[in-house]
Amino acid sequence: MRVITIGRSSENDISINDPNVSRHHCQIIQHDDGHFTIADLGSANGTFVNGQRIHGNASLFPNDVLLIGNTNLPWQSYFMVGVPQQPGQPQPPKRKSHALPIVLGIVGGLALVAIIIVVLLLTNRSKHQYNIDGVAFDFGMTLDELKAENPSASVRKYTVPAEDNIEVYIPAFDYYIINNMLAIAFNNKTKQIQYFSTYDPNFSTPEGIHPGSTWGEMEDAYPNLEYQIWYFNYDHFTHKYHSVIFAQDSTTSTSFVFDYNLFSDKQIEDISRITNPSCFDAYFTPSELPDKVHQTIRTSITVSHITITDKNQPDDTDYEDIEGRIADMCEILDSVSN
């Protein structure tokens, strides 16, 4: 059995720099039979699995989304053994079969049909470029095509609540949450997938980077990165505002997102010194950071989620409209802070 403790205190195995996380918030247990459970340690703000607050102990299964405070944790990446499957029920003892040969023939025929169906399904899915969180798709696919290819997938359109007076999404796209760990944006003009974002630790870029990879692993795999702090970012999955750091590789249209709350106060202070912050964003290069701080970021900060854009589709984004909405956001934030 393996136990990992999580909380704000440095005494924990995983220390989270989030004021809404308790000093000793929760613990994840990997049992000897391979399944996982999570236990809330009497935290002030609670522990949430798939949006539901747990009380005491609860099981953790593949694709479960774990939220503590304002931090969405890629908990699967903490265990190098991989994501467990849901534990099955004990199997009854086998009995000797007394079935007639004709019955065995029917069963064998059905089994053969089942195998053929599985092979056809796997062959159908293998033709797609991406298979994330159990969803097979390609860039350029329409929403109807995605649903037809993945009939069992949960597909939810997200719109900003009416009471939310800050517009956070780009009007050129329609946004959908697919299952638990995949968000997809459809271009309003082409009606096709233009970009997606995922927390799924099983998804990996061609260079081998996945949610849970360290900052240093990302830098080594992608040497031509541009860095940006988004002080006002809206998360597709948690539907909350929080700051993040983006590292973008324009040649592959791949962006790596790092949750601002995972950085220590010292790391944030040193990064802020080399940026020109506004109410919305700022740019920096790691080479500007003190080497000691840069090395701690390389080893202690991990990728939260990955966003990939179809570089073959035209960019119809109205940037003037976005700049206007950013200015509106700044005015609203100033009025709230004052």
C-alpha positions in Angstrom: 0.0 0.0 0.0 1.2 3.5 -0.8 -0.1 6.8 0.7 0.4 10.3 -0.7 -0.6 13.2 1.4 -1.6 16.5 -0.2 -1.9 20.0 1.4 -0.5 23.5 1.7 2.1 22.5 4.2 5.6 21.5 3.0 5.3 18.5 5.3 3.1 16.8 2.7 4.2 14.6 -0.1 2.5 17.0 -2.5 2.6 20.7 -1.4 0.0 23.0 -3.1 0.5 26.7 -2.9 -3.2 27.6 -2.7 -4.8 29.6 0.1 -8.0 27.6 -0.2 -6.1 24.4 0.5 -5.8 23.3 4.1 -2.3 22.5 5.6 -3.2 18.8 5.6 -6.0 18.6 3.1 -6.4 15.0 1.9 -4.5 11.8 1.1 -4.6 9.3 -1.8 -4.1 5.6 -1.1 -2.9 3.1 -3.6 -4.0 -0.3 -2.3 -2.2 -3.6 -2.8 -4.9 -4.8 -5.2 -4.2 -1.8 -7.5 -7.2 0.4 -6.8 -7.2 3.9 -5.3 -9.1 5.7 -2.6 -9.1 9.3 -1.4 -9.7 10.6 2.1 -10.5 14.1 3.1 -8.5 15.1 6.2 -11.0 17.5 7.7 -10.2 20.3 5.2 -11.9 23.6 5.6 -13.1 23.9 1.9 -13.5 20.2 1.1 -12.3 17.7 -1.4 -14.3 17.3 -4.7 -14.3 14.3 -7.1 -16.0 15.0 -10.4 -17.6 18.1 -8.8 -19.1 16.3 -5.8 -17.7 16.9 -2.3 -16.7 13.7 -0.6 -17.1 12.9 3.1 -14.6 10.6 4.6 -13.2 8.0 2.1 -14.1 7.6 -1.6 -12.9 5.5 -4.5 -10.9 7.0 -7.4 -11.3 5.6 -10.8 -9.8 6.4 -14.3 -10.8 9.8 -15.6 -12.0 11.1 -12.1 -11.3 14.8 -11.8 -9.9 15.9 -8.4 -10.4 19.4 -7.1 -9.1 20.8 -3.8 -9.4 24.6 -3.1 -9.0 26.2 -6.5 -6.5 23.6 -7.8 -7.4 20.9 -10.3 -5.0 18.1 -9.5 -3.7 15.6 -12.2 -3.6 13.0 -9.4 -3.0 10.1 -11.8 0.5 11.5 -12.7 1.6 11.1 -9.0 1.7 7.4 -9.5 4.2 6.0 -11.9 2.4 2.7 -12.1 -0.2 4.2 -14.3 -4.0 4.6 -13.9 -5.7 1.6 -12.4 -8.8 0.0 -13.7 -12.0 -0.1 -11.7 -11.6 -3.1 -9.3 -13.9 -5.9 -10.3 -16.1 -8.1 -8.2 -14.7 -11.4 -6.9 -15.1 -14.1 -9.5 -17.2 -17.2 -8.6 -15.5 -20.6 -8.7 -15.5 -22.2 -12.1 -17.8 -25.2 -12.7 -17.4 -28.0 -15.1 -19.6 -27.5 -18.2 -22.2 -30.1 -19.0 -23.5 -28.3 -22.1 -24.3 -30.2 -25.2 -21.9 -29.8 -28.2 -24.5 -27.8 -30.1 -24.6 -25.2 -27.3 -20.9 -25.0 -27.3 -21.0 -24.4 -31.1 -23.5 -21.5 -30.6 -21.4 -19.9 -27.9 -18.3 -20.2 -30.0 -20.0 -18.6 -32.9 -21.2 -15.7 -30.8 -17.7 -15.3 -29.4 -16.3 -15.1 -32.9 -18.9 -12.5 -33.9 -18.0 -10.5 -30.8 -14.3 -10.6 -31.7 -15.0 -9.4 -35.2 -17.1 -6.5 -33.9 -14.3 -5.5 -31.4 -11.7 -5.6 -34.2 -13.9 -3.5 -36.5 -14.4 -0.9 -33.7 -10.7 -0.8 -32.9 -9.8 -0.5 -36.6 -12.3 2.3 -37.0 -10.8 4.2 -34.0 -7.3 3.7 -35.2 -7.9 5.7 -38.3 -8.3 8.8 -36.1 -5.4 11.0 -35.2 -6.5 11.5 -31.6 -8.0 9.2 -29.0 -8.3 11.1 -25.7 -10.3 10.1 -22.6 -11.9 7.4 -24.7 -12.9 9.8 -27.5 -11.6 9.3 -31.1 -11.5 12.4 -33.3 -9.6 14.5 -35.9 -9.2 18.2 -36.6 -11.9 19.2 -39.2 -14.5 16.9 -37.7 -17.9 18.3 -37.1 -19.9 17.9 -33.9 -22.3 15.5 -35.5 -19.4 13.4 -36.8 -17.8 13.4 -33.4 -21.0 12.2 -31.8 -21.5 9.5 -34.5 -18.0 8.2 -33.9 -18.3 8.3 -30.1 -22.0 7.5 -29.3 -21.3 6.7 -25.6 -19.3 9.9 -25.0 -20.7 12.7 -22.8 -20.9 15.9 -24.9 -21.9 19.1 -23.1 -22.0 22.6 -24.6 -20.7 25.3 -22.3 -22.1 28.8 -22.2 -21.3 31.6 -19.8 -24.0 31.8 -17.1 -26.3 34.8 -17.6 -25.3 36.3 -14.2 -21.7 36.4 -15.3 -21.1 39.9 -16.7 -17.6 39.1 -18.0 -17.4 37.5 -21.4 -14.7 34.9 -21.2 -15.0 32.9 -24.5 -14.1 34.0 -28.0 -17.3 34.4 -30.0 -15.8 32.8 -33.0 -16.0 29.4 -31.4 -18.5 27.0 -29.7 -17.1 25.2 -26.7 -17.9 21.6 -25.6 -16.8 19.5 -22.7 -16.3 15.9 -23.8 -16.3 13.3 -21.0 -14.3 14.6 -18.1 -10.9 15.6 -19.5 -11.4 17.0 -23.0 -12.6 20.4 -24.1 -13.1 21.1 -27.8 -13.7 24.3 -29.7 -15.6 24.3 -32.9 -15.1 27.1 -35.4 -18.5 28.9 -35.9 -17.9 29.4 -39.6 -16.6 26.0 -40.6 -18.4 24.1 -37.9 -15.3 22.0 -37.5 -12.9 21.2 -34.6 -10.2 23.9 -34.5 -8.5 23.3 -31.2 -8.8 21.1 -28.1 -7.5 21.1 -24.5 -7.0 18.1 -22.2 -6.0 17.1 -18.7 -5.8 13.4 -19.6 -2.4 12.1 -18.3 -2.6 9.3 -20.8 -2.5 11.8 -23.7 1.0 12.5 -25.0 2.4 14.8 -27.7 4.6 13.3 -30.4 7.6 14.6 -28.4 6.4 12.6 -25.3 5.1 15.4 -23.2 1.8 14.8 -21.2 -0.1 16.4 -18.4 2.1 15.7 -15.4 5.4 16.2 -17.3 7.8 18.6 -15.6 8.6 22.1 -16.8 12.2 20.9 -17.6 10.9 17.9 -19.7 8.8 20.3 -21.7 11.7 22.8 -22.3 14.0 20.0 -23.4 11.4 18.6 -25.8 10.3 22.0 -27.2 13.3 24.4 -27.4 11.4 27.2 -29.3 8.8 28.1 -26.6 7.2 31.5 -26.0 6.0 32.2 -22.5 3.0 34.3 -21.3 1.2 34.8 -18.0 -2.5 35.1 -18.3 -3.6 36.8 -15.1 -7.3 36.5 -16.1 -7.9 33.0 -17.4 -11.1 31.0 -17.5 -10.8 27.3 -17.0 -13.1 25.2 -19.3 -13.3 22.3 -16.8 -13.7 24.0 -13.4 -15.6 27.1 -14.7 -13.4 29.3 -12.5 -11.2 32.2 -13.0 -7.5 31.8 -12.1 -4.1 32.8 -13.4 -2.0 30.4 -15.5 1.3 30.4 -17.4 1.3 29.4 -21.0 4.3 28.0 -22.9 3.5 27.9 -26.6 5.4 26.3 -29.4 4.1 28.1 -32.6 5.7 25.6 -35.0 3.5 22.7 -33.7 0.6 24.9 -32.5 1.0 23.3 -29.1 0.5 25.1 -25.7 1.4 23.8 -22.3 -0.5 25.3 -19.4 0.8 25.6 -15.8 -1.5 26.4 -12.9 -0.4 29.6 -11.2 -1.4 28.2 -7.8 1.3 25.4 -8.1 4.1 28.0 -8.0 5.6 29.1 -4.7 5.4 32.7 -3.6 9.2 33.0 -4.3 8.8 31.7 -7.8 5.9 34.0 -8.6 7.8 36.9 -7.1 10.9 36.3 -9.3 8.8 35.8 -12.4 6.8 39.0 -11.8 10.0 41.0 -11.6 10.9 40.3 -15.2 7.5 40.9 -16.7 5.5 43.9 -17.5 2.2 42.9 -15.8 -1.2 44.2 -16.8 -4.6 43.2 -15.6 -4.7 40.6 -18.3 -1.3 39.2 -19.4 2.5 39.5 -19.5 5.4 37.9 -21.4 8.7 36.6 -20.2 11.5 34.2 -21.1 13.0 31.7 -18.7 16.5 32.9 -19.6 15.6 36.1 -17.8 15.1 34.3 -14.5 17.8 33.8 -11.9 19.3 30.3 -12.6 18.4 29.0 -9.2 14.8 29.9 -9.6 14.7 28.5 -13.1 16.1 25.2 -11.9 13.4 24.9 -9.2 10.7 25.6 -11.8 12.2 22.9 -14.1 11.9 20.2 -11.4 8.9 21.2 -9.3 6.3 22.5 -11.7 4.3 20.1 -13.9 2.1 20.6 -16.9 -1.6 21.0 -15.9 -3.1 20.6 -19.4 -2.2 20.7 -23.1 -3.9 22.7 -25.8 -3.4 21.9 -29.5 -4.6 24.1 -32.4 -5.2 23.0 -36.0 -2.6 25.1 -37.8 -4.1 24.2 -41.2 -7.3 26.0 -40.5 -7.6 29.8 -41.1 -7.5 32.0 -38.0 -10.8 34.0 -38.2 -10.4 35.4 -34.7 -11.5 39.0 -34.3 -8.5 40.3 -32.3 -9.9 43.8 -32.2 -13.0 42.5 -30.5 -10.9 40.5 -28.1 -8.8 43.6 -27.2 -12.0 45.5 -26.6 -13.4 42.8 -24.3 -10.0 42.7 -22.4 -10.3 46.4 -21.8 -13.9 45.8 -20.5 -12.6 43.1 -18.2 -9.9 45.4 -16.8 -12.5 48.1 -16.0 -14.7 45.6 -14.3 -11.8 44.2 -12.2 -10.7 47.7 -11.3 -14.2 48.6 -10.2 -14.4 45.4 -8.1 -11.0 46.0 -6.5 -11.8 49.6 -5.6 
